[in-house]
């Protein structure tokens, strides 16, 4: 246990620093949870959601999985969406991928351990659907493009859930965004594929239309 004792020490220093800046910070935080943002991102340790966006605890509700994959039958994702949208009333859902994603690379190579392979199957199928486009690029550029396509697919997937659909039907303010993060420069880019209405309805609107 001594090799991770520094984590507990770091925690105490972090908490002490925040209390020095704002003495009531943790008490106030314990009284309610009211973020306006829900982040769906990759579990990659190099992409910490609140740190790369400069937010404090309590300002973002976070769901992460291997490859930031959005699939309609994932109960964990649906639970996070329902709690975030129906209970917390978040106004923005951000699907954020990142270049250099190991799950994307595994999907392209077709090489993954059994549990991982089963989970990233949607990525593998996405690569097959876009094989012509991906093959026309260098290997690195093709992998980067698949990272982007995965985010685009994720935005559509969130927008098509019953949770998002019902929120829009009742007039709730909700926008789904598609972002991607660069490991090599630390910058987030908006892919311009956001949605703020039910896709199937006459009022459906993609951000930038």
N, C-alpha and C positions, 0 to 999 in steps of 0.2 A: 504493500500500500504506500510505502514511502515515495515511490517514483511518481505518484500523482498528488502528493501532499501539496505541491505548489499550486494546484488548482484551488484548493480550499484557502490557501494563503492569498491567492489572487482575488478570490471572491470577497474576502474580508476587506482587502484594500479598496476594491471597487465599491463595495457598499459604503465603506467609511467616506470615500471621496464624494459619493452622491449625497450622503447625509450632510456633509460639510457645505456643499453647494446649496442644497435644498433640504432642510431638516425634516420636513413633513413628507418628503417624496414617497417613501415606501408605505407610510400610513395611508396617504391619499390613494396610492396605487392599489392597496389591498381592499379599498372600499368599493371599487367598481372597475369594470373592463369596458372601455368605450372607444375602441379603435375605429377609424373610418376606412381602413385598408385591410384587405385580405391578400396575402402573398402566396402563390403556388409556385414553388421553386424546386430546384434540385437539391438532393441531400449532400452534394459535394461539399466537403469541408472548406473549400476555397471560396464559397459563395454564401457568406453569412448575411441573411436578408437585412436585418436592422443595421448592421455595421456599414454595409455598402450604400445604404440610403441615409445614413446619419440620423437614425431615429432612436428614441429611448424606449425602454420597456413600457408596454401599454399602448404604444402608438401603432402597432401593426400585429394583426392576427396572422400566424404563419402555418402553412402546411407544406411539407417537403417530402419528396420521395425520389427514388433513383431515376434520374432522367427527366424530372418534372413532367411526368406523363399524366395526361388526363384521359381516363377511360370511363365510360358511362356506368359501368357496373362495379366500380371501386367503392365499397361502403365507407372506407376511411375518408376519401375525398368528398363523397356526398355528405357525410356527417359534418365535415369541416365547412363545406359550402352552406349547408342548412343552418348551422349554428351562426356562421358569420353573417349570412344574408338575412335570415329570419329573426334571429335573436339579437345579434349585435348591430344589425342594420348598417353594415358597411356600405359605403357608396362606390368603392372601387375594388375590383378583383384584378390582381396583376399576375398574369402567367409569365414567369421569367425563366428563360433558359440561359445557357452560357456556351460560348465557343470553347472548344477543347473538352467537350463532355465525354467522359469515359463510356457512358451507356450508349451514346451515339456511335462511338468508335466500335464498340462491341457488336452493335446491330449491323454495321456495315461489314465487319469482318466475318460475322456469323460465328463468333467465338465467345462463349459465355458459359459460366457454370449453370447447372440446371435451374436453380431457383431464379437466378438473374435472367436467364434466357426466357423463362416463362413470363417474367414481369415485363421485359422489354420487347415482347412479341409485337405490340403495336408499332414500335419504332422500326422493327425489321420489316413489317408490312408497309410502312410508310416509305421506307427506302426502296422497296420493290416497285411501288406505285410511281415513284419519281426516278426510276433507274436511268432513264434517258437523259434527263436534266443533270443528274449527279455525275453520270459518266462523261459528260461533256466538259467537266471541270477537272482541275488537278485534284489529287486525293485530299489534300488539306482543304481546298475550297469546297469540294463536294461535302466533306464532313461538316464544314461551317454552314453550308446551305441546309443540310439536314437538321442541324440545330435550329435554324430559323423555321423550317417547315414544321418541326415538332411544336414550336411555340404557336404558330398559326393554327395548327390542328387543335392545340389545347384551348385556345381562345374560342374556337368554334364549339369544342366539346363542352366548355363551361356554359356558353350561351344556349346550348340545346338541352341542358339539364332541366328537369321539372322545377328545380329550386329557382333558377334564374328566370325561367319562363313565367312562373307565378308571380315573381317579384315585379316583373315588367307589366304583367297584366293588371296588377293592382296599383300601378302607377308609382312604384318605388323607384327612387333615383339610384341607378346602378349602371356602372360602365365596366366592361371587361377589357383589359389592356394586354397587349403582347409586347414584351420587352426582352432584350437579350444583353447579357453581360460579357465583357471582354476580360478574360483572365490576364491578358498581357498588358492591358492599360488601365484596368480598374473602372472602366466607363460603361454605363448602361445606355443602350440605344433603344428608342421606341421604333418598333417595326411598322407602325402605322396601320395596324389591323384591328384596332379597338372596336367594340360593339356596344351600343347603348340602347338597344331595343330588341324585341323578339324577332329573330331572323325570318321567321315564316310570315310575319304580319306585314301589312302595308306600311306600318310605321318603322319597320326595321331600318336601321341606319348604321353603316360602318363609319367610324371616325375617319374623316378625310374625304368622304363622299361629297 
